[in-house]
C-alpha cells in the first residue's frame, strides 16, 4: 500500500498530533528567544553603546528656568578639580576669549578638511585645534544677529527676540537683555568687546549698556558700509547722486565707534579704503587690551568679532592674492588665520595663555548668494536650518587644561553663557538665579565637556529655529524637520541661498541620519518611526517650555 494511503488510514487526531510534533521538532525556537534579529533567526551579536548618544535617556531638570542636562558626575568632578588647581596657581579666575568669525563655513579651515585643500591654508587654526578640542557638531543660528544674541544671552532667538539681522536702522536688539558680559562683570571680570556688534543700534542695545566696559568696532554688518558705495556692485545707487545722498542719511552709524560708559564716539568713516584694514585695526586693539590686562589682578572676558569673511571682502595690499585660491574670500581666510594666531601669541607673550580659554567659531554657515563664499560638506547655506546653514567650525583651546581630541557631542553656542559663568565659579541651578525668573536659559553648562578627558556632552538635543519657526530637532545622529527652506524654490538661475528660497512645512516625518546622510537628501522617517517618536516627544517637551516662558516674536510682526 502506498505511504499516502497508510497516512490517510490513521485516525485524524493521531495524524494531526504527529504532524504538529514534526513541525515543532523541525522549526527553530521562537517566541522570547527571537526578540532581536530577523525572521530568519535571532542574532548572536550583542551590539555596542557609544558615547554622546542620549536619545534613550531622560535628562535632569536642575532649575525651573534652565534646560535639562545629561549629567556626568565623574567628568564634572574632574573639571572642578582642574579649575580649582588652576585658580590656586594663577591667583585669579580664568580669562575667556571668544573669537567669532563671520559667514565662515564648516569646511573652510584645515582642521575640518579645508585649509590647504581649498586654497586657503590655516596653519594657526589647525595647530590650535589639534592641541585643543574640535567640536564637530557645534551649532549656531541661521544668521549672524540671532547667533550673536544667543552667545551673549544664552537664549535661543525665540526667547531673546532677535530673529533676524536688523538692517539700515531697523529696530530690534538686546535692549533689556541680561548678557554674559554683565554677569561676568558682576563676578569681577573686565569686559571688552571688539569688532562686529550687529545686535541693535538703539541706546538700550549698545555694548556699554549691556555689560561691556569698553567696545571698539562697528555696530552693524560689513556690506552695509560698502555695497552702496561700490560702482560695480550697486551702480544704481553709487552712480545716482540723489540716491547716494539718501543712503548717507539713513539711520545707521557708518563709522568705527568707541563706546564706553556714557556713550559712543565716532572714530572714522568706513569707506572703501578703510574697510580693507578693519580687521587689522581691531586685532591691534584686542592685542593692546590683552597686554594691558597682563598686570591687572582681575580676569577678563574678550569678545572679538571679526569683519571677515562677510561679503564684501576687500583685501588689503598685504593679503590680496596671498591665498593659493587668490579669491577675495580665501584671501580673507588667510587673514583670519593670522588674527587667531596673533591673539594667541599675545596671550603667550604676556604669560596669560595657561589661564585663558580660547573659543573659536563662526556666526553661521557660508553665505550662498554672493560669490565667492565659504564651503561646507552639508546641505544648505546661511539663512537655513539645513546643516550647512548652522553647523559651524569650532574648537576650544586651553593650554594644559584640555586634552587634545575631537568630539561629536552636541554643543549649541547658547552653551557659552552658562559655561562661561561656570568657569567663573557659578554653576548648576545658581546660574538660573542670576537672571529674572521669567527668563529661560536655553544654554547648558558644558565646562565638564570641554575639560573632561571623556569628552561627554551635557546636551541631549539641538533645537533649530528659523526666525519665528520651530524648524527641527537633532538628537544623537538623527534630525527631524518640521519646517525647511528650499533654497532654489523661487530662483532657478543665478546664486541660490538661504535668504532667497521658499519656506515650507514638511509632511511630519522628514528625518535624516546625519552620520549616513549628512547631505540630508534621503529621508528615513517612515522606516524609523520608533526614533521619530522620540524626536516628536522632544519637540513637545520644548513646546511646553514655550508655554511657561512665552516666545518674543515682535520682530516677526514688524
Beta strands, then each sheet from edge to edge (+ up, - down):
strand 1: 37-38
strand 2: 41-42
strand 3: 95-101
strand 4: 133-135
strand 5: 138-139
strand 6: 190-196
strand 7: 214-218
strand 8: 255-260
strand 9: 263-269
strand 10: 300-305
strand 11: 356-362
strand 12: 395-397
strand 13: 405-407
strand 14: 411-412
strand 15: 461-466
strand 16: 469-475
strand 17: 478-486
strand 18: 502-513
sheet 1: 1+ 2-
sheet 2: 9+ 8- 7+ 6+ 10+ 3+ 11+ 12- 4+ 13+
sheet 3: 5+ 14+
sheet 4: 15+ 16- 17+ 18-
end
